[in-house]
Amino acid sequence: MLKITVIDDEKEYSELIRQTIDNWLMEKGCQGEIDCFDNAEDFKAQIEAGRCYDIYFMDIEMPDINGMELAAYIRMKYDSPYIVFVTAHMEYSLKCYRYHAWQYITKDSIRTLIPETMDSLIHYLQAHKSNYYMIEGANDLIRIAYDQIQYLSKEGKYTLFYTDKPEVFRERRALSKVIEDMQQVDDAFIMTDKSYGVNIRHVLRLKDHMLTMRNGDSVPVSLPRYQQVKKAISDYWGRRAWK
């Protein structure tokens, strides 16, 4: 199920984008939900309430906040959003790519370029499916996408998993072993001290031996691990800058 949003203050174009995407979904036999917003504030209210999307189609020129500012806001909330700028003005195209937009589409090419853009996006998403960590309990089995895990902590003999959801998941297993297994699949995971590990993709800041996570929580970094953690974050951010 693809979750797609369209943010455009011009309802004529918003409806055209929605209709074009809907036609593509039907043609490809894909399931999808499309939410349309005619202002950025209503959209942001949904994000703050916990709504998230796979693909974002947005205008650049809007009265309350421009699309590039909105793209920066989305990237603060989510690590790898797929953003497509749709605008009437070609002069914005170079600036748009600073925000790692997937595509830049002019409004006179919506009908032709949006299907092409969806084709390329879905091809990419299928080739880069999330890896999952499996938590096996006595009576249940839970699957968590690696990229949704923000950080982990130790509680006695248990490891706690903090994700982008309110629920905290538990596994009766040593934190160091959990992180070790995760590192075999995803190099974004690292221990910050003997009781905490983080997913670097969700780190926003390192200051005074504390990490600020994307969900607003703080995670400590021990003195012996500080330089290692700092280098890991710097290296990861450096690699991401080229993607």
C-alpha positions in Angstrom: 0.0 0.0 0.0 1.6 3.2 -1.2 0.9 6.3 0.9 1.2 9.4 -1.3 0.5 13.1 -0.5 0.0 16.1 -2.8 0.6 19.6 -1.4 -0.4 22.4 -3.8 -2.5 25.5 -3.1 -3.9 25.5 -6.6 -6.7 23.0 -6.5 -6.8 22.6 -10.2 -3.2 21.2 -10.3 -3.7 19.3 -7.0 -6.6 17.4 -8.6 -4.7 16.9 -11.8 -1.8 15.4 -10.0 -4.1 13.2 -7.8 -5.9 12.0 -10.9 -2.7 11.2 -12.8 -1.3 9.2 -9.9 -4.7 7.4 -9.4 -4.7 6.4 -13.1 -1.1 5.1 -12.8 -2.1 3.0 -9.7 -5.0 1.5 -11.5 -3.0 0.8 -14.7 -0.2 -0.9 -12.6 -2.6 -2.7 -10.3 -1.1 -1.1 -7.3 -2.9 -0.2 -4.1 -2.4 3.3 -2.8 -3.8 6.1 -0.7 -3.6 9.7 -1.9 -4.1 12.7 0.5 -4.3 16.2 -0.9 -3.6 19.4 1.0 -4.0 23.0 -0.3 -1.8 24.5 2.4 1.4 23.4 4.2 0.1 24.0 7.7 -2.7 21.4 7.4 -0.2 19.0 6.0 2.3 19.6 8.9 -0.5 19.1 11.4 -1.0 15.6 9.9 2.7 14.8 10.1 2.8 16.0 13.8 -0.1 13.7 14.5 1.9 10.7 13.3 0.9 10.4 9.6 3.7 9.6 7.2 3.9 9.0 3.5 6.1 7.2 1.0 6.0 9.8 -1.7 5.5 13.6 -1.5 4.4 15.7 -4.5 4.6 19.4 -3.7 4.4 22.8 -5.3 7.3 25.2 -4.6 5.4 28.5 -4.5 2.8 28.5 -1.8 1.6 31.4 0.3 2.3 30.2 3.8 5.6 28.2 3.3 7.5 27.4 0.1 8.1 23.8 -1.0 11.8 23.9 -0.4 11.2 24.9 3.3 8.6 22.2 3.5 11.1 19.6 2.1 13.6 20.6 4.7 10.9 20.1 7.4 10.0 16.6 6.0 13.7 15.6 6.0 14.0 16.5 9.6 11.1 14.1 10.4 12.0 11.2 8.1 15.4 10.0 6.9 14.7 9.1 3.3 11.5 10.7 2.0 10.9 10.6 -1.8 10.1 14.2 -2.7 8.9 15.3 -6.2 8.7 19.1 -6.8 5.9 20.2 -9.2 6.1 23.8 -10.3 5.4 26.3 -13.1 8.9 27.9 -12.8 11.9 26.3 -14.4 14.3 28.6 -12.5 13.8 26.7 -9.3 15.1 23.4 -10.7 18.8 23.7 -9.6 17.8 24.8 -6.1 15.4 21.9 -5.8 18.2 19.3 -6.1 19.9 20.7 -3.0 17.0 19.2 -1.1 17.7 15.8 -2.7 14.4 15.8 -4.6 13.7 12.6 -6.6 12.4 14.6 -9.5 11.5 18.1 -10.7 8.3 18.3 -12.9 6.9 21.4 -14.5 3.1 21.8 -14.3 2.7 21.6 -18.1 4.2 18.1 -18.1 2.2 16.5 -15.2 0.4 14.0 -17.4 3.6 12.7 -19.1 6.2 12.9 -16.4 4.3 11.8 -13.3 3.8 8.3 -14.7 7.5 8.1 -15.6 8.4 9.3 -12.2 6.2 6.7 -10.5 7.7 4.0 -12.6 11.3 5.0 -11.6 10.3 5.4 -7.9 8.6 2.0 -7.7 11.5 0.3 -9.5 13.9 1.9 -6.9 11.7 1.0 -3.9 11.4 -2.6 -5.0 15.1 -2.9 -5.4 15.8 -1.3 -2.0 13.2 -3.0 0.2 13.7 -2.5 4.0 15.5 -5.2 5.9 13.7 -6.4 9.0 14.7 -7.4 12.5 12.6 -10.3 13.9 11.8 -10.4 17.6 10.6 -13.9 18.6 8.8 -14.1 21.9 7.2 -17.0 23.7 3.8 -16.4 22.1 4.5 -14.0 19.2 6.7 -12.9 16.4 7.3 -9.2 15.6 8.9 -7.8 12.5 10.5 -4.3 12.7 12.1 -2.5 9.7 15.7 -1.6 10.4 15.1 2.0 9.2 12.2 2.5 11.7 14.4 1.7 14.7 15.7 4.9 16.2 17.7 3.6 19.2 17.9 0.7 21.6 18.6 0.4 25.3 19.4 -2.3 27.9 17.0 -3.2 30.7 18.3 -6.1 32.7 18.4 -9.1 30.4 16.2 -7.4 27.8 16.9 -5.1 24.9 14.3 -2.4 24.3 13.6 -1.1 20.7 12.4 2.5 20.3 10.9 3.2 16.8 8.9 5.9 15.2 5.8 4.5 17.0 4.8 5.0 20.6 5.1 1.3 21.5 8.4 0.1 22.9 9.3 -3.5 21.8 11.3 -5.9 24.0 13.5 -8.9 23.4 15.2 -11.1 25.9 18.6 -10.8 24.4 21.9 -8.9 25.2 22.0 -5.4 23.6 25.6 -6.0 22.3 24.5 -9.1 20.5 21.5 -7.4 18.9 23.7 -4.5 17.7 26.3 -7.0 16.4 23.7 -8.8 14.3 22.2 -5.5 13.0 25.7 -4.3 11.9 25.9 -7.4 9.6 22.9 -6.0 7.7 23.0 -2.2 8.2 26.1 -0.1 9.0 24.0 2.7 10.6 23.8 0.9 14.0 26.4 1.6 16.7 26.8 1.2 20.4 27.1 4.6 22.2 27.8 3.1 25.7 27.2 -0.2 27.4 23.5 0.4 27.8 22.6 2.2 24.5 22.8 1.8 20.8 21.5 4.0 18.0 20.5 4.1 14.4 22.7 6.9 13.0 20.2 7.8 10.3 18.0 9.1 13.1 20.6 11.2 14.9 20.2 14.9 14.5 22.9 16.3 16.8 25.8 15.3 19.0 26.6 17.7 21.8 28.1 17.3 25.4 28.1 13.5 25.1 24.4 13.4 24.3 22.8 12.5 21.0 19.5 14.1 20.0 17.3 11.7 18.1 14.7 12.4 15.4 11.9 11.6 17.8 13.2 14.1 20.3 14.7 11.7 22.8 18.3 12.0 24.1 20.8 9.1 24.2 24.1 9.3 26.1 27.5 8.7 24.7 30.2 7.4 27.0 33.6 9.0 27.2 35.5 5.9 26.0 33.2 5.6 22.9 32.9 9.3 22.1 35.5 9.6 19.4 34.3 6.4 17.7 30.7 7.5 17.8 31.6 11.0 16.5 33.6 9.5 13.6 30.8 7.0 12.7 28.2 9.7 12.6 30.5 12.0 10.5 31.3 9.2 8.1 27.7 8.2 7.7 26.5 11.8 7.1 29.3 12.2 4.6 28.2 9.2 2.6 24.6 10.3 2.7 25.4 13.7 1.3 26.2 12.0 -2.0 23.0 10.0 -2.2 
